[in-house]
Amino acid sequence: MTGVLTGCGLPLVSPGAGARAPHVSTRVEAATPSGGPTTTSTTRTPPLTPAQVRAAVSALATLPVKGRAPKTGYSRAAFGPAWTDDVDVALGHNGCDTRNDILRRDLAAERLKPGTHGCVVLAGVLADPYTARSITFTRGRDTSSRVQIDHVVALGDAWVKGAQQLTAAQRATLANDPLNLLAVDGPTNSAKRDADAASWLPPNKAFRCAYVARQVAVKQRYRLWVTASEAAQIARILAGCATAR
């Protein structure tokens, strides 16, 4: 399923999960007085192809359909230290924390902080998939939250749909897997909270096909389940994807 998602508006990384790929810095500059670029990204979300839609539909059919388990025992700490690099997944063990890995992957015109081995992102421009807006990111106490890293399958949702049965190492991998992470508009991510596809979808309708396909891919990879209403919502969206091109 992961291979099918490549190139359909779902930024992934290479090599695949479990590989240890060192980060190679491509751009390191000192901060400018303006605090970051002001250019507008022209990145657009390409639609899923019919083959990709069929693959997502097939993957959805493999997911168990169950009710939610109790949320007892859930905490962010159950998924390991936030943005740990100590995971056996793509971009793991590369010397950079996961948040900065995803910022480097998803931002355009990014500037990196000198002396951080190409890890820390100072500024960049996000073509936000959730709102279809261009957002200028500037690292800082009062500005960093404008761009947040979303768990496409929210950790609270994962917990009540099978993640509590995973090992601690598997949960940390889920929380730091680039397949499950997107840089997005901060307020929109905050509004999503722990919602699944049955109760929350990106405001940008053009991204909904890619969004639910990615959720299916994550749940399939980590053997999580879906509720009946969630499965029905995903199936409904996928049914309209091939014709919404």
HELIX and SHEET records of a PDB file:
HELIX    1   1 THR A    2  LEU A    5  1                                   4    
HELIX    2   2 PRO A   50  THR A   62  1                                  13    
HELIX    3   3 ARG A   76  PHE A   79  5                                   4    
HELIX    4   4 THR A   98  ASP A  106  1                                   9    
HELIX    5   5 SER A  144  ARG A  146  5                                   3    
HELIX    6   6 LEU A  155  TRP A  159  1                                   5    
HELIX    7   7 ALA A  163  GLN A  165  5                                   3    
HELIX    8   8 ALA A  168  ASN A  176  1                                   9    
HELIX    9   9 PRO A  178  ASN A  180  5                                   3    
HELIX   10  10 GLY A  186  LYS A  192  1                                   7    
HELIX   11  11 LYS A  205  PHE A  207  5                                   3    
HELIX   12  12 ARG A  208  ARG A  221  1                                  14    
HELIX   13  13 ALA A  228  ALA A  239  1                                  12    
SHEET    1   A 3 ALA A 108  LEU A 112  0                                        
SHEET    2   A 3 VAL A 121  ALA A 127 -1                                        
SHEET    3   A 3 SER A 134  THR A 138 -1                                        
SHEET    1   B 2 VAL A 147  HIS A 151  0                                        
SHEET    2   B 2 LEU A 181  ASP A 185 -1                                        
END                                                                             
